[in-house]
Amino acid sequence: MKDASRYILDRISQAVEKLDEEVTSEFIEGILQADTVFIYGVGRSGLVGQSFAVRLVQMGLDVHFVGDMTTPIVRKSDLTMIISNTGETMSAVQTANISRRLGSKVVSITSDRHSKLALASNLVVELKMCHGEKREQYAPLGTLFEDTAQILLDSLIPTIMAKMDETESNMSKRHAIWV
């Protein structure tokens, strides 16, 4: 377990160091300027997107996860964020194409800047993954990408909070309590 943890944390750290700061700044500004933020991903990438959506909602933003029954239609004033490791997942590419056709700004988080998803996006946040020889043993399938995407998105929260003059105290008032 400790070897796997060290392997995963090391690879995440390497990928985060390679992030383009101008791209992440543009991504943050897109979130702040959007009337509504739409988020989409399949499987574990979708779970990462949903956890990011929760934090944005806690900051008071209008956020929807694409595919939920109550999700409204995307508009020109919106931002659509799509998470896909390969960037080739058909539903992710279709969501990007539909959103762009309707005028939404599309941001993809992917490990392949030449993927169909990246080509359908206005902005690509590329997670350059360094797999290494023990990836299959310590981090099977998309583990490294998904964990890195989670860390990336969680690390954007303090900057978004500061730009919105948002506090943890205010956010906790919007924290969902399901009883």
C-alpha positions as CSV (number, residue, x, y, z in Angstrom):
1,M,0.0,0.0,0.0
2,K,2.8,2.5,0.8
3,D,4.6,1.8,-2.4
4,A,1.4,2.3,-4.4
5,S,0.7,5.5,-2.5
6,R,4.2,6.9,-3.1
7,Y,3.9,5.9,-6.8
8,I,0.5,7.6,-7.2
9,L,1.5,10.8,-5.3
10,D,4.7,11.1,-7.2
11,R,3.0,10.8,-10.6
12,I,0.3,13.3,-9.5
13,S,3.0,15.8,-8.4
14,Q,4.8,15.4,-11.7
15,A,1.6,16.0,-13.7
16,V,0.6,19.1,-11.6
17,E,4.0,20.6,-12.2
18,K,3.5,20.4,-15.9
19,L,0.2,22.2,-15.9
20,D,0.0,25.3,-18.1
21,E,-0.8,28.2,-15.6
22,E,-2.2,30.4,-18.3
23,V,-4.7,27.7,-19.3
24,T,-5.8,27.1,-15.7
25,S,-6.2,30.8,-15.2
26,E,-8.4,31.0,-18.3
27,F,-10.4,28.0,-17.0
28,I,-11.0,29.8,-13.7
29,E,-12.0,33.0,-15.4
30,G,-14.4,31.0,-17.6
31,I,-16.1,29.5,-14.5
32,L,-16.4,32.9,-12.9
33,Q,-17.8,34.6,-16.1
34,A,-20.3,31.8,-16.9
35,D,-24.0,32.2,-16.0
36,T,-24.1,28.4,-15.6
37,V,-21.4,25.7,-15.4
38,F,-22.2,22.3,-16.9
39,I,-20.0,19.4,-15.9
40,Y,-19.8,16.0,-17.6
41,G,-17.7,12.8,-17.3
42,V,-18.3,9.1,-17.4
43,G,-17.4,6.6,-14.7
44,R,-14.8,7.7,-12.2
45,S,-14.1,10.9,-14.3
46,G,-17.8,11.7,-13.8
47,L,-17.4,11.2,-10.0
48,V,-14.5,13.7,-10.0
49,G,-16.7,16.1,-11.9
50,Q,-19.5,15.7,-9.5
51,S,-17.3,16.4,-6.5
52,F,-16.1,19.6,-8.2
53,A,-19.7,20.5,-8.9
54,V,-20.5,20.2,-5.2
55,R,-17.8,22.7,-4.3
56,L,-18.9,25.2,-6.9
57,V,-22.5,24.9,-5.7
58,Q,-21.3,25.6,-2.1
59,M,-19.8,28.8,-3.5
60,G,-23.2,29.8,-4.8
61,L,-22.6,29.1,-8.5
62,D,-25.3,27.7,-10.7
63,V,-23.9,24.2,-11.6
64,H,-25.5,21.2,-13.3
65,F,-24.1,17.7,-14.1
66,V,-25.0,16.8,-17.6
67,G,-27.4,13.8,-17.8
68,D,-29.3,14.6,-14.6
69,M,-33.1,14.9,-15.3
70,T,-33.2,18.5,-14.1
71,T,-30.3,19.7,-16.3
72,P,-31.4,22.7,-18.4
73,I,-30.3,23.4,-22.0
74,V,-26.9,25.0,-22.3
75,R,-26.6,28.6,-23.6
76,K,-24.1,30.9,-25.0
77,S,-23.4,32.5,-21.6
78,D,-22.4,29.1,-20.1
79,L,-19.3,27.0,-19.6
80,T,-19.3,23.2,-20.2
81,M,-16.5,21.3,-18.5
82,I,-15.9,17.7,-19.7
83,I,-13.5,15.2,-18.1
84,S,-12.1,12.3,-20.1
85,N,-8.7,10.6,-19.8
86,T,-8.5,9.5,-23.4
87,G,-10.7,12.2,-24.8
88,E,-12.3,9.6,-27.1
89,T,-15.3,8.6,-25.0
90,M,-18.2,9.0,-27.5
91,S,-20.6,10.6,-25.1
92,A,-18.0,13.2,-23.9
93,V,-17.2,14.1,-27.5
94,Q,-20.9,14.4,-28.3
95,T,-21.5,16.6,-25.3
96,A,-18.7,18.9,-26.3
97,N,-20.0,19.1,-29.9
98,I,-23.6,19.9,-28.8
99,S,-22.4,22.4,-26.2
100,R,-20.2,24.3,-28.7
101,R,-22.9,24.2,-31.4
102,L,-25.2,25.9,-28.8
103,G,-22.6,28.5,-28.1
104,S,-21.2,27.4,-24.7
105,K,-17.5,27.6,-24.0
106,V,-16.2,24.0,-23.8
107,V,-13.3,23.2,-21.5
108,S,-11.9,19.7,-21.6
109,I,-9.7,18.0,-19.0
110,T,-7.9,15.2,-20.7
111,S,-4.5,13.5,-21.1
112,D,-4.5,13.8,-24.9
113,R,-4.5,17.3,-26.4
114,H,-5.0,15.7,-29.8
115,S,-8.1,13.7,-28.9
116,K,-11.5,14.2,-30.5
117,L,-12.7,15.8,-27.2
118,A,-9.7,18.3,-27.2
119,L,-10.4,19.2,-30.9
120,A,-14.1,19.9,-30.0
121,S,-13.1,22.2,-27.1
122,N,-12.3,25.9,-26.8
123,L,-9.8,25.2,-24.0
124,V,-7.9,22.1,-23.2
125,V,-6.5,21.5,-19.7
126,E,-4.0,18.7,-20.5
127,L,-2.9,16.4,-17.7
128,K,0.5,15.1,-18.9
129,M,0.7,11.8,-17.2
130,C,4.0,10.1,-16.5
131,H,3.1,6.4,-16.1
132,G,6.3,4.6,-15.5
133,E,6.8,0.8,-15.5
134,K,4.7,0.0,-12.4
135,R,1.5,1.8,-13.5
136,E,-0.4,-1.4,-14.0
137,Q,0.7,-2.8,-10.7
138,Y,0.1,0.4,-8.6
139,A,-2.5,2.4,-10.5
140,P,-4.5,0.4,-12.9
141,L,-6.7,1.8,-15.7
142,G,-7.3,5.6,-15.3
143,T,-6.4,5.9,-11.6
144,L,-3.5,8.4,-12.2
145,F,-5.6,10.6,-14.5
146,E,-8.7,10.6,-12.2
147,D,-6.6,11.2,-9.1
148,T,-4.7,14.0,-10.8
149,A,-8.0,15.6,-12.1
150,Q,-9.4,15.5,-8.6
151,I,-6.3,17.2,-7.1
152,L,-6.3,19.8,-10.0
153,L,-9.9,20.7,-9.4
154,D,-9.7,20.8,-5.7
155,S,-6.6,23.1,-5.9
156,L,-8.6,25.6,-8.0
157,I,-11.1,26.1,-5.3
158,P,-9.1,28.4,-3.1
159,T,-8.4,30.7,-6.1
160,I,-12.0,30.7,-7.1
161,M,-13.0,31.4,-3.5
162,A,-10.6,34.4,-3.3
163,K,-11.8,35.9,-6.6
164,M,-15.4,35.6,-5.4
165,D,-14.5,36.9,-1.9
166,E,-16.1,33.6,-0.6
167,T,-15.3,32.1,2.8
168,E,-15.5,28.7,4.2
169,S,-18.2,29.9,6.6
170,N,-20.4,31.1,3.8
171,M,-19.8,27.9,1.9
172,S,-20.9,25.8,4.9
173,K,-24.2,27.6,4.9
174,R,-24.8,26.1,1.4
175,H,-23.6,22.7,2.4
176,A,-26.3,20.1,1.6
177,I,-27.8,18.3,4.5
178,W,-29.9,15.4,3.5
179,V,-32.0,14.2,6.5
